[in-house]
């Protein structure tokens, strides 16, 4: 999955972009007290990275 697809998925489920630091975009959600960090731009995220982001975002 590309990072742009993941970012669209996060935004559609209520995550908002808080800040960009270098090539990392950080998202927050009103129901959670932590940030999700997505490396961007990436053509394809590594499987482990993708699975951990989805788990942290409660999408899987």
PDBQT receptor file of N, H, CA, C and O in Angstrom, charges set to zero:
ATOM      1  N   UNK A   1       0.844  -1.171   0.000  1.00  0.00    +0.000 N 
ATOM      2  CA  UNK A   1       0.000   0.000   0.000  1.00  0.00    +0.000 C 
ATOM      3  C   UNK A   1       0.892   1.237   0.000  1.00  0.00    +0.000 C 
ATOM      4  O   UNK A   1       1.905   1.284   0.698  1.00  0.00    +0.000 OA
ATOM      5  N   UNK A   2       0.513   2.216  -0.773  1.00  0.00    +0.000 N 
ATOM      6  H   UNK A   2      -0.310   2.178  -1.340  1.00  0.00    +0.000 HD
ATOM      7  CA  UNK A   2       1.258   3.470  -0.838  1.00  0.00    +0.000 C 
ATOM      8  C   UNK A   2       0.888   4.343   0.359  1.00  0.00    +0.000 C 
ATOM      9  O   UNK A   2      -0.197   4.216   0.925  1.00  0.00    +0.000 OA
ATOM     10  N   UNK A   3       1.800   5.223   0.730  1.00  0.00    +0.000 N 
ATOM     11  H   UNK A   3       2.682   5.326   0.270  1.00  0.00    +0.000 HD
ATOM     12  CA  UNK A   3       1.545   6.093   1.876  1.00  0.00    +0.000 C 
ATOM     13  C   UNK A   3       0.377   7.043   1.614  1.00  0.00    +0.000 C 
ATOM     14  O   UNK A   3      -0.347   7.400   2.544  1.00  0.00    +0.000 OA
ATOM     15  N   UNK A   4       0.185   7.456   0.361  1.00  0.00    +0.000 N 
ATOM     16  H   UNK A   4       0.772   7.167  -0.394  1.00  0.00    +0.000 HD
ATOM     17  CA  UNK A   4      -0.953   8.345   0.071  1.00  0.00    +0.000 C 
ATOM     18  C   UNK A   4      -2.276   7.627   0.302  1.00  0.00    +0.000 C 
ATOM     19  O   UNK A   4      -3.234   8.238   0.775  1.00  0.00    +0.000 OA
ATOM     20  N   UNK A   5      -2.342   6.334  -0.027  1.00  0.00    +0.000 N 
ATOM     21  H   UNK A   5      -1.564   5.837  -0.411  1.00  0.00    +0.000 HD
ATOM     22  CA  UNK A   5      -3.564   5.564   0.211  1.00  0.00    +0.000 C 
ATOM     23  C   UNK A   5      -3.827   5.415   1.706  1.00  0.00    +0.000 C 
ATOM     24  O   UNK A   5      -4.971   5.517   2.149  1.00  0.00    +0.000 OA
ATOM     25  N   UNK A   6      -2.777   5.175   2.481  1.00  0.00    +0.000 N 
ATOM     26  H   UNK A   6      -1.848   5.093   2.121  1.00  0.00    +0.000 HD
ATOM     27  CA  UNK A   6      -2.912   5.043   3.924  1.00  0.00    +0.000 C 
ATOM     28  C   UNK A   6      -3.361   6.360   4.547  1.00  0.00    +0.000 C 
ATOM     29  O   UNK A   6      -4.218   6.368   5.431  1.00  0.00    +0.000 OA
ATOM     30  N   UNK A   7      -2.792   7.463   4.096  1.00  0.00    +0.000 N 
ATOM     31  H   UNK A   7      -2.095   7.456   3.378  1.00  0.00    +0.000 HD
ATOM     32  CA  UNK A   7      -3.170   8.776   4.623  1.00  0.00    +0.000 C 
ATOM     33  C   UNK A   7      -4.643   9.062   4.339  1.00  0.00    +0.000 C 
ATOM     34  O   UNK A   7      -5.345   9.576   5.210  1.00  0.00    +0.000 OA
ATOM     35  N   UNK A   8      -5.122   8.738   3.137  1.00  0.00    +0.000 N 
ATOM     36  H   UNK A   8      -4.551   8.321   2.430  1.00  0.00    +0.000 HD
ATOM     37  CA  UNK A   8      -6.543   8.920   2.816  1.00  0.00    +0.000 C 
ATOM     38  C   UNK A   8      -7.418   8.081   3.733  1.00  0.00    +0.000 C 
ATOM     39  O   UNK A   8      -8.470   8.538   4.179  1.00  0.00    +0.000 OA
ATOM     40  N   UNK A   9      -6.989   6.852   4.019  1.00  0.00    +0.000 N 
ATOM     41  H   UNK A   9      -6.134   6.480   3.657  1.00  0.00    +0.000 HD
ATOM     42  CA  UNK A   9      -7.741   5.965   4.902  1.00  0.00    +0.000 C 
ATOM     43  C   UNK A   9      -7.815   6.542   6.316  1.00  0.00    +0.000 C 
ATOM     44  O   UNK A   9      -8.870   6.514   6.949  1.00  0.00    +0.000 OA
ATOM     45  N   UNK A  10      -6.694   7.062   6.804  1.00  0.00    +0.000 N 
ATOM     46  H   UNK A  10      -5.836   7.085   6.290  1.00  0.00    +0.000 HD
ATOM     47  CA  UNK A  10      -6.668   7.649   8.145  1.00  0.00    +0.000 C 
ATOM     48  C   UNK A  10      -7.585   8.868   8.227  1.00  0.00    +0.000 C 
ATOM     49  O   UNK A  10      -8.350   9.009   9.182  1.00  0.00    +0.000 OA
ATOM     50  N   UNK A  11      -7.510   9.743   7.231  1.00  0.00    +0.000 N 
ATOM     51  H   UNK A  11      -6.888   9.629   6.456  1.00  0.00    +0.000 HD
ATOM     52  CA  UNK A  11      -8.334  10.959   7.220  1.00  0.00    +0.000 C 
ATOM     53  C   UNK A  11      -9.821  10.600   7.165  1.00  0.00    +0.000 C 
ATOM     54  O   UNK A  11     -10.641  11.236   7.826  1.00  0.00    +0.000 OA
ATOM     55  N   UNK A  12     -10.163   9.584   6.377  1.00  0.00    +0.000 N 
ATOM     56  H   UNK A  12      -9.497   9.067   5.840  1.00  0.00    +0.000 HD
ATOM     57  CA  UNK A  12     -11.566   9.170   6.257  1.00  0.00    +0.000 C 
ATOM     58  C   UNK A  12     -12.115   8.552   7.537  1.00  0.00    +0.000 C 
ATOM     59  O   UNK A  12     -13.332   8.477   7.710  1.00  0.00    +0.000 OA
ATOM     60  N   UNK A  13     -11.239   8.108   8.438  1.00  0.00    +0.000 N 
ATOM     61  H   UNK A  13     -10.251   8.169   8.297  1.00  0.00    +0.000 HD
ATOM     62  CA  UNK A  13     -11.698   7.516   9.692  1.00  0.00    +0.000 C 
ATOM     63  C   UNK A  13     -11.516   8.465  10.881  1.00  0.00    +0.000 C 
ATOM     64  O   UNK A  13     -11.571   8.032  12.032  1.00  0.00    +0.000 OA
ATOM     65  N   UNK A  14     -11.304   9.740  10.610  1.00  0.00    +0.000 N 
ATOM     66  H   UNK A  14     -11.260  10.091   9.675  1.00  0.00    +0.000 HD
ATOM     67  CA  UNK A  14     -11.298  10.737  11.677  1.00  0.00    +0.000 C 
ATOM     68  C   UNK A  14      -9.937  11.219  12.136  1.00  0.00    +0.000 C 
ATOM     69  O   UNK A  14      -9.872  12.063  13.030  1.00  0.00    +0.000 OA
ATOM     70  N   UNK A  15      -8.866  10.735  11.578  1.00  0.00    +0.000 N 
ATOM     71  H   UNK A  15      -8.919  10.049  10.852  1.00  0.00    +0.000 HD
ATOM     72  CA  UNK A  15      -7.526  11.186  11.948  1.00  0.00    +0.000 C 
ATOM     73  C   UNK A  15      -7.234  12.502  11.232  1.00  0.00    +0.000 C 
ATOM     74  O   UNK A  15      -7.589  12.669  10.065  1.00  0.00    +0.000 OA
ATOM     75  N   UNK A  16      -6.592  13.429  11.926  1.00  0.00    +0.000 N 
ATOM     76  H   UNK A  16      -6.304  13.293  12.874  1.00  0.00    +0.000 HD
ATOM     77  CA  UNK A  16      -6.247  14.719  11.331  1.00  0.00    +0.000 C 
ATOM     78  C   UNK A  16      -4.736  14.934  11.386  1.00  0.00    +0.000 C 
ATOM     79  O   UNK A  16      -4.067  14.510  12.329  1.00  0.00    +0.000 OA
ATOM     80  N   UNK A  17      -4.220  15.592  10.369  1.00  0.00    +0.000 N 
ATOM     81  H   UNK A  17      -4.763  15.936   9.603  1.00  0.00    +0.000 HD
ATOM     82  CA  UNK A  17      -2.791  15.875  10.292  1.00  0.00    +0.000 C 
ATOM     83  C   UNK A  17      -2.431  16.921  11.335  1.00  0.00    +0.000 C 
ATOM     84  O   UNK A  17      -2.979  18.023  11.330  1.00  0.00    +0.000 OA
ATOM     85  N   UNK A  18      -1.517  16.581  12.225  1.00  0.00    +0.000 N 
ATOM     86  H   UNK A  18      -1.072  15.685  12.229  1.00  0.00    +0.000 HD
ATOM     87  CA  UNK A  18      -1.073  17.505  13.271  1.00  0.00    +0.000 C 
ATOM     88  C   UNK A  18       0.171  18.268  12.851  1.00  0.00    +0.000 C 
ATOM     89  O   UNK A  18       0.236  19.490  12.984  1.00  0.00    +0.000 OA
ATOM     90  N   UNK A  19       1.155  17.540  12.343  1.00  0.00    +0.000 N 
ATOM     91  H   UNK A  19       1.102  16.548  12.234  1.00  0.00    +0.000 HD
ATOM     92  CA  UNK A  19       2.399  18.203  11.941  1.00  0.00    +0.000 C 
ATOM     93  C   UNK A  19       3.164  17.324  10.970  1.00  0.00    +0.000 C 
ATOM     94  O   UNK A  19       2.943  16.117  10.866  1.00  0.00    +0.000 OA
ATOM     95  N   UNK A  20       4.066  17.976  10.268  1.00  0.00    +0.000 N 
ATOM     96  H   UNK A  20       4.245  18.956  10.352  1.00  0.00    +0.000 HD
ATOM     97  CA  UNK A  20       4.965  17.284   9.343  1.00  0.00    +0.000 C 
ATOM     98  C   UNK A  20       6.383  17.594   9.791  1.00  0.00    +0.000 C 
ATOM     99  O   UNK A  20       6.759  18.755   9.955  1.00  0.00    +0.000 OA
ATOM    100  N   UNK A  21       7.153  16.554   9.984  1.00  0.00    +0.000 N 
ATOM    101  H   UNK A  21       6.847  15.611   9.851  1.00  0.00    +0.000 HD
ATOM    102  CA  UNK A  21       8.538  16.734  10.410  1.00  0.00    +0.000 C 
ATOM    103  C   UNK A  21       9.407  15.928   9.456  1.00  0.00    +0.000 C 
ATOM    104  O   UNK A  21       9.494  14.704   9.559  1.00  0.00    +0.000 OA
ATOM    105  N   UNK A  22      10.042  16.622   8.535  1.00  0.00    +0.000 N 
ATOM    106  H   UNK A  22       9.972  17.616   8.451  1.00  0.00    +0.000 HD
ATOM    107  CA  UNK A  22      10.837  15.938   7.526  1.00  0.00    +0.000 C 
ATOM    108  C   UNK A  22       9.925  15.159   6.591  1.00  0.00    +0.000 C 
ATOM    109  O   UNK A  22       9.028  15.728   5.968  1.00  0.00    +0.000 OA
ATOM    110  N   UNK A  23      10.159  13.855   6.495  1.00  0.00    +0.000 N 
ATOM    111  H   UNK A  23      10.888  13.393   7.001  1.00  0.00    +0.000 HD
ATOM    112  CA  UNK A  23       9.333  13.026   5.625  1.00  0.00    +0.000 C 
ATOM    113  C   UNK A  23       8.305  12.223   6.417  1.00  0.00    +0.000 C 
ATOM    114  O   UNK A  23       7.795  11.218   5.924  1.00  0.00    +0.000 OA
ATOM    115  N   UNK A  24       7.997  12.656   7.640  1.00  0.00    +0.000 N 
ATOM    116  H   UNK A  24       8.412  13.473   8.040  1.00  0.00    +0.000 HD
ATOM    117  CA  UNK A  24       7.032  11.945   8.480  1.00  0.00    +0.000 C 
ATOM    118  C   UNK A  24       5.829  12.837   8.772  1.00  0.00    +0.000 C 
ATOM    119  O   UNK A  24       5.973  13.967   9.237  1.00  0.00    +0.000 OA
ATOM    120  N   UNK A  25       4.657  12.313   8.494  1.00  0.00    +0.000 N 
ATOM    121  H   UNK A  25       4.540  11.395   8.116  1.00  0.00    +0.000 HD
ATOM    122  CA  UNK A  25       3.411  13.014   8.787  1.00  0.00    +0.000 C 
ATOM    123  C   UNK A  25       2.832  12.413  10.055  1.00  0.00    +0.000 C 
ATOM    124  O   UNK A  25       2.754  11.191  10.181  1.00  0.00    +0.000 OA
ATOM    125  N   UNK A  26       2.424  13.261  11.002  1.00  0.00    +0.000 N 
ATOM    126  H   UNK A  26       2.487  14.253  10.900  1.00  0.00    +0.000 HD
ATOM    127  CA  UNK A  26       1.878  12.780  12.265  1.00  0.00    +0.000 C 
ATOM    128  C   UNK A  26       0.407  13.159  12.365  1.00  0.00    +0.000 C 
ATOM    129  O   UNK A  26       0.026  14.308  12.144  1.00  0.00    +0.000 OA
ATOM    130  N   UNK A  27      -0.413  12.160  12.703  1.00  0.00    +0.000 N 
ATOM    131  H   UNK A  27      -0.103  11.226  12.882  1.00  0.00    +0.000 HD
ATOM    132  CA  UNK A  27      -1.856  12.310  12.752  1.00  0.00    +0.000 C 
ATOM    133  C   UNK A  27      -2.362  12.072  14.165  1.00  0.00    +0.000 C 
ATOM    134  O   UNK A  27      -1.821  11.249  14.902  1.00  0.00    +0.000 OA
ATOM    135  N   UNK A  28      -3.415  12.810  14.534  1.00  0.00    +0.000 N 
ATOM    136  H   UNK A  28      -3.855  13.479  13.934  1.00  0.00    +0.000 HD
ATOM    137  CA  UNK A  28      -4.057  12.614  15.830  1.00  0.00    +0.000 C 
ATOM    138  C   UNK A  28      -5.532  12.316  15.619  1.00  0.00    +0.000 C 
ATOM    139  O   UNK A  28      -6.094  12.588  14.558  1.00  0.00    +0.000 OA
ATOM    140  N   UNK A  29      -6.149  11.751  16.651  1.00  0.00    +0.000 N 
ATOM    141  H   UNK A  29      -5.693  11.530  17.513  1.00  0.00    +0.000 HD
ATOM    142  CA  UNK A  29      -7.568  11.409  16.611  1.00  0.00    +0.000 C 
ATOM    143  C   UNK A  29      -8.176  11.875  17.925  1.00  0.00    +0.000 C 
ATOM    144  O   UNK A  29      -7.544  11.729  18.971  1.00  0.00    +0.000 OA
ATOM    145  N   UNK A  30      -9.386  12.432  17.905  1.00  0.00    +0.000 N 
ATOM    146  H   UNK A  30      -9.899  12.550  17.055  1.00  0.00    +0.000 HD
ATOM    147  CA  UNK A  30      -9.984  12.939  19.146  1.00  0.00    +0.000 C 
ATOM    148  C   UNK A  30     -10.252  11.851  20.189  1.00  0.00    +0.000 C 
ATOM    149  O   UNK A  30     -10.367  12.165  21.374  1.00  0.00    +0.000 OA
ATOM    150  N   UNK A  31     -10.352  10.596  19.787  1.00  0.00    +0.000 N 
ATOM    151  H   UNK A  31     -10.259  10.341  18.825  1.00  0.00    +0.000 HD
ATOM    152  CA  UNK A  31     -10.637   9.513  20.728  1.00  0.00    +0.000 C 
ATOM    153  C   UNK A  31      -9.399   8.854  21.307  1.00  0.00    +0.000 C 
ATOM    154  O   UNK A  31      -9.513   8.037  22.221  1.00  0.00    +0.000 OA
ATOM    155  N   UNK A  32      -8.206   9.189  20.795  1.00  0.00    +0.000 N 
ATOM    156  H   UNK A  32      -8.113   9.853  20.053  1.00  0.00    +0.000 HD
ATOM    157  CA  UNK A  32      -6.975   8.563  21.246  1.00  0.00    +0.000 C 
ATOM    158  C   UNK A  32      -5.986   9.635  21.695  1.00  0.00    +0.000 C 
ATOM    159  O   UNK A  32      -6.004  10.760  21.197  1.00  0.00    +0.000 OA
ATOM    160  N   UNK A  33      -5.123   9.271  22.639  1.00  0.00    +0.000 N 
ATOM    161  H   UNK A  33      -5.108   8.357  23.044  1.00  0.00    +0.000 HD
ATOM    162  CA  UNK A  33      -4.184  10.256  23.201  1.00  0.00    +0.000 C 
ATOM    163  C   UNK A  33      -2.792  10.142  22.603  1.00  0.00    +0.000 C 
ATOM    164  O   UNK A  33      -1.833  10.656  23.179  1.00  0.00    +0.000 OA
ATOM    165  N   UNK A  34      -2.660   9.485  21.471  1.00  0.00    +0.000 N 
ATOM    166  H   UNK A  34      -3.439   9.067  21.002  1.00  0.00    +0.000 HD
ATOM    167  CA  UNK A  34      -1.349   9.307  20.867  1.00  0.00    +0.000 C 
ATOM    168  C   UNK A  34      -1.391   9.705  19.393  1.00  0.00    +0.000 C 
ATOM    169  O   UNK A  34      -2.459   9.901  18.812  1.00  0.00    +0.000 OA
ATOM    170  N   UNK A  35      -0.204   9.817  18.807  1.00  0.00    +0.000 N 
ATOM    171  H   UNK A  35       0.663   9.658  19.278  1.00  0.00    +0.000 HD
ATOM    172  CA  UNK A  35      -0.074  10.187  17.407  1.00  0.00    +0.000 C 
ATOM    173  C   UNK A  35       0.298   8.963  16.572  1.00  0.00    +0.000 C 
ATOM    174  O   UNK A  35       0.964   8.046  17.050  1.00  0.00    +0.000 OA
ATOM    175  N   UNK A  36      -0.139   8.970  15.340  1.00  0.00    +0.000 N 
ATOM    176  H   UNK A  36      -0.681   9.716  14.952  1.00  0.00    +0.000 HD
ATOM    177  CA  UNK A  36       0.255   7.955  14.360  1.00  0.00    +0.000 C 
ATOM    178  C   UNK A  36       1.233   8.639  13.402  1.00  0.00    +0.000 C 
ATOM    179  O   UNK A  36       0.936   9.710  12.873  1.00  0.00    +0.000 OA
ATOM    180  N   UNK A  37       2.382   8.033  13.181  1.00  0.00    +0.000 N 
ATOM    181  H   UNK A  37       2.623   7.163  13.611  1.00  0.00    +0.000 HD
ATOM    182  CA  UNK A  37       3.395   8.589  12.290  1.00  0.00    +0.000 C 
ATOM    183  C   UNK A  37       3.447   7.770  11.004  1.00  0.00    +0.000 C 
ATOM    184  O   UNK A  37       3.600   6.549  11.035  1.00  0.00    +0.000 OA
ATOM    185  N   UNK A  38       3.318   8.464   9.873  1.00  0.00    +0.000 N 
ATOM    186  H   UNK A  38       3.193   9.456   9.848  1.00  0.00    +0.000 HD
ATOM    187  CA  UNK A  38       3.344   7.811   8.563  1.00  0.00    +0.000 C 
ATOM    188  C   UNK A  38       4.508   8.381   7.765  1.00  0.00    +0.000 C 
ATOM    189  O   UNK A  38       4.565   9.589   7.538  1.00  0.00    +0.000 OA
ATOM    190  N   UNK A  39       5.442   7.525   7.334  1.00  0.00    +0.000 N 
ATOM    191  H   UNK A  39       5.395   6.543   7.519  1.00  0.00    +0.000 HD
ATOM    192  CA  UNK A  39       6.510   8.012   6.451  1.00  0.00    +0.000 C 
ATOM    193  C   UNK A  39       5.925   8.358   5.081  1.00  0.00    +0.000 C 
ATOM    194  O   UNK A  39       5.242   7.538   4.467  1.00  0.00    +0.000 OA
ATOM    195  N   UNK A  40       6.196   9.575   4.606  1.00  0.00    +0.000 N 
ATOM    196  H   UNK A  40       6.751  10.241   5.105  1.00  0.00    +0.000 HD
ATOM    197  CA  UNK A  40       5.594  10.026   3.346  1.00  0.00    +0.000 C 
ATOM    198  C   UNK A  40       6.590  10.926   2.635  1.00  0.00    +0.000 C 
ATOM    199  O   UNK A  40       7.213  11.724   3.334  1.00  0.00    +0.000 OA
ATOM    200  N   UNK A  41       6.801  10.892   1.386  1.00  0.00    +0.000 N 
ATOM    201  H   UNK A  41       6.294  10.244   0.818  1.00  0.00    +0.000 HD
ATOM    202  CA  UNK A  41       6.150   9.998   0.434  1.00  0.00    +0.000 C 
ATOM    203  C   UNK A  41       6.894   8.676   0.312  1.00  0.00    +0.000 C 
ATOM    204  O   UNK A  41       8.123   8.638   0.247  1.00  0.00    +0.000 OA
ATOM    205  N   UNK A  42       6.138   7.618   0.283  1.00  0.00    +0.000 N 
ATOM    206  H   UNK A  42       5.140   7.649   0.336  1.00  0.00    +0.000 HD
ATOM    207  CA  UNK A  42       6.677   6.275   0.073  1.00  0.00    +0.000 C 
ATOM    208  C   UNK A  42       5.816   5.585  -0.976  1.00  0.00    +0.000 C 
ATOM    209  O   UNK A  42       4.588   5.614  -0.896  1.00  0.00    +0.000 OA
ATOM    210  N   UNK A  43       6.451   4.974  -1.945  1.00  0.00    +0.000 N 
ATOM    211  H   UNK A  43       7.449   4.951  -2.010  1.00  0.00    +0.000 HD
ATOM    212  CA  UNK A  43       5.683   4.248  -2.952  1.00  0.00    +0.000 C 
ATOM    213  C   UNK A  43       4.986   3.058  -2.305  1.00  0.00    +0.000 C 
ATOM    214  O   UNK A  43       3.775   2.888  -2.446  1.00  0.00    +0.000 OA
ATOM    215  N   UNK A  44       5.746   2.244  -1.604  1.00  0.00    +0.000 N 
ATOM    216  H   UNK A  44       6.730   2.382  -1.489  1.00  0.00    +0.000 HD
ATOM    217  CA  UNK A  44       5.168   1.094  -0.920  1.00  0.00    +0.000 C 
ATOM    218  C   UNK A  44       5.721   1.031   0.493  1.00  0.00    +0.000 C 
ATOM    219  O   UNK A  44       6.935   1.031   0.697  1.00  0.00    +0.000 OA
ATOM    220  N   UNK A  45       4.816   0.978   1.471  1.00  0.00    +0.000 N 
ATOM    221  H   UNK A  45       3.830   0.979   1.305  1.00  0.00    +0.000 HD
ATOM    222  CA  UNK A  45       5.234   0.822   2.854  1.00  0.00    +0.000 C 
ATOM    223  C   UNK A  45       5.587  -0.639   3.089  1.00  0.00    +0.000 C 
ATOM    224  O   UNK A  45       4.970  -1.530   2.506  1.00  0.00    +0.000 OA
ATOM    225  N   UNK A  46       6.566  -0.886   3.932  1.00  0.00    +0.000 N 
ATOM    226  H   UNK A  46       7.067  -0.161   4.406  1.00  0.00    +0.000 HD
ATOM    227  CA  UNK A  46       6.906  -2.257   4.279  1.00  0.00    +0.000 C 
ATOM    228  C   UNK A  46       5.727  -2.878   5.026  1.00  0.00    +0.000 C 
ATOM    229  O   UNK A  46       4.981  -2.185   5.717  1.00  0.00    +0.000 OA
ATOM    230  N   UNK A  47       5.571  -4.183   4.880  1.00  0.00    +0.000 N 
ATOM    231  H   UNK A  47       6.178  -4.747   4.318  1.00  0.00    +0.000 HD
ATOM    232  CA  UNK A  47       4.417  -4.869   5.452  1.00  0.00    +0.000 C 
ATOM    233  C   UNK A  47       4.336  -4.678   6.968  1.00  0.00    +0.000 C 
ATOM    234  O   UNK A  47       3.256  -4.412   7.497  1.00  0.00    +0.000 OA
ATOM    235  N   UNK A  48       5.449  -4.808   7.665  1.00  0.00    +0.000 N 
ATOM    236  H   UNK A  48       6.326  -5.024   7.236  1.00  0.00    +0.000 HD
ATOM    237  CA  UNK A  48       5.461  -4.647   9.116  1.00  0.00    +0.000 C 
ATOM    238  C   UNK A  48       5.090  -3.237   9.542  1.00  0.00    +0.000 C 
ATOM    239  O   UNK A  48       4.352  -3.055  10.510  1.00  0.00    +0.000 OA
ATOM    240  N   UNK A  49       5.592  -2.245   8.831  1.00  0.00    +0.000 N 
ATOM    241  H   UNK A  49       6.191  -2.393   8.044  1.00  0.00    +0.000 HD
ATOM    242  CA  UNK A  49       5.273  -0.847   9.126  1.00  0.00    +0.000 C 
ATOM    243  C   UNK A  49       3.792  -0.587   8.912  1.00  0.00    +0.000 C 
ATOM    244  O   UNK A  49       3.137   0.033   9.749  1.00  0.00    +0.000 OA
ATOM    245  N   UNK A  50       3.269  -1.057   7.797  1.00  0.00    +0.000 N 
ATOM    246  H   UNK A  50       3.801  -1.560   7.116  1.00  0.00    +0.000 HD
ATOM    247  CA  UNK A  50       1.859  -0.876   7.482  1.00  0.00    +0.000 C 
ATOM    248  C   UNK A  50       0.966  -1.537   8.527  1.00  0.00    +0.000 C 
ATOM    249  O   UNK A  50       0.004  -0.931   8.998  1.00  0.00    +0.000 OA
ATOM    250  N   UNK A  51       1.283  -2.775   8.888  1.00  0.00    +0.000 N 
ATOM    251  H   UNK A  51       2.065  -3.267   8.506  1.00  0.00    +0.000 HD
ATOM    252  CA  UNK A  51       0.463  -3.502   9.862  1.00  0.00    +0.000 C 
ATOM    253  C   UNK A  51       0.474  -2.819  11.228  1.00  0.00    +0.000 C 
ATOM    254  O   UNK A  51      -0.552  -2.777  11.906  1.00  0.00    +0.000 OA
ATOM    255  N   UNK A  52       1.625  -2.283  11.636  1.00  0.00    +0.000 N 
ATOM    256  H   UNK A  52       2.459  -2.317  11.085  1.00  0.00    +0.000 HD
ATOM    257  CA  UNK A  52       1.703  -1.614  12.933  1.00  0.00    +0.000 C 
ATOM    258  C   UNK A  52       0.900  -0.318  12.928  1.00  0.00    +0.000 C 
ATOM    259  O   UNK A  52       0.229  -0.005  13.911  1.00  0.00    +0.000 OA
ATOM    260  N   UNK A  53       0.962   0.436  11.834  1.00  0.00    +0.000 N 
ATOM    261  H   UNK A  53       1.507   0.181  11.035  1.00  0.00    +0.000 HD
ATOM    262  CA  UNK A  53       0.181   1.673  11.736  1.00  0.00    +0.000 C 
ATOM    263  C   UNK A  53      -1.309   1.356  11.772  1.00  0.00    +0.000 C 
ATOM    264  O   UNK A  53      -2.067   2.032  12.466  1.00  0.00    +0.000 OA
ATOM    265  N   UNK A  54      -1.735   0.336  11.034  1.00  0.00    +0.000 N 
ATOM    266  H   UNK A  54      -1.118  -0.214  10.470  1.00  0.00    +0.000 HD
ATOM    267  CA  UNK A  54      -3.154  -0.048  11.038  1.00  0.00    +0.000 C 
ATOM    268  C   UNK A  54      -3.598  -0.515  12.421  1.00  0.00    +0.000 C 
ATOM    269  O   UNK A  54      -4.706  -0.202  12.856  1.00  0.00    +0.000 OA
ATOM    270  N   UNK A  55      -2.745  -1.257  13.105  1.00  0.00    +0.000 N 
ATOM    271  H   UNK A  55      -1.845  -1.511  12.751  1.00  0.00    +0.000 HD
ATOM    272  CA  UNK A  55      -3.067  -1.727  14.460  1.00  0.00    +0.000 C 
ATOM    273  C   UNK A  55      -3.185  -0.542  15.419  1.00  0.00    +0.000 C 
ATOM    274  O   UNK A  55      -4.130  -0.472  16.204  1.00  0.00    +0.000 OA
ATOM    275  N   UNK A  56      -2.236   0.383  15.358  1.00  0.00    +0.000 N 
ATOM    276  H   UNK A  56      -1.468   0.326  14.720  1.00  0.00    +0.000 HD
ATOM    277  CA  UNK A  56      -2.261   1.549  16.241  1.00  0.00    +0.000 C 
ATOM    278  C   UNK A  56      -3.472   2.434  15.975  1.00  0.00    +0.000 C 
ATOM    279  O   UNK A  56      -4.015   3.042  16.897  1.00  0.00    +0.000 OA
ATOM    280  N   UNK A  57      -3.896   2.505  14.714  1.00  0.00    +0.000 N 
ATOM    281  H   UNK A  57      -3.455   2.010  13.965  1.00  0.00    +0.000 HD
ATOM    282  CA  UNK A  57      -5.040   3.344  14.346  1.00  0.00    +0.000 C 
ATOM    283  C   UNK A  57      -6.367   2.624  14.571  1.00  0.00    +0.000 C 
ATOM    284  O   UNK A  57      -7.432   3.170  14.286  1.00  0.00    +0.000 OA
ATOM    285  N   UNK A  58      -6.296   1.390  15.085  1.00  0.00    +0.000 N 
ATOM    286  H   UNK A  58      -5.430   0.946  15.317  1.00  0.00    +0.000 HD
ATOM    287  CA  UNK A  58      -7.495   0.577  15.344  1.00  0.00    +0.000 C 
ATOM    288  C   UNK A  58      -8.272   0.299  14.066  1.00  0.00    +0.000 C 
ATOM    289  O   UNK A  58      -9.502   0.238  14.084  1.00  0.00    +0.000 OA
ATOM    290  N   UNK A  59      -7.562   0.131  12.961  1.00  0.00    +0.000 N 
ATOM    291  H   UNK A  59      -6.563   0.181  12.947  1.00  0.00    +0.000 HD
ATOM    292  CA  UNK A  59      -8.181  -0.184  11.678  1.00  0.00    +0.000 C 
ATOM    293  C   UNK A  59      -8.036  -1.657  11.335  1.00  0.00    +0.000 C 
ATOM    294  O   UNK A  59      -8.588  -2.119  10.336  1.00  0.00    +0.000 OA
ATOM    295  N   UNK A  60      -7.302  -2.398  12.150  1.00  0.00    +0.000 N 
ATOM    296  H   UNK A  60      -6.854  -2.023  12.961  1.00  0.00    +0.000 HD
ATOM    297  CA  UNK A  60      -7.147  -3.828  11.907  1.00  0.00    +0.000 C 
ATOM    298  C   UNK A  60      -7.015  -4.557  13.207  1.00  0.00    +0.000 C 
ATOM    299  O   UNK A  60      -6.874  -5.780  13.218  1.00  0.00    +0.000 OA
TER     300      UNK A  60
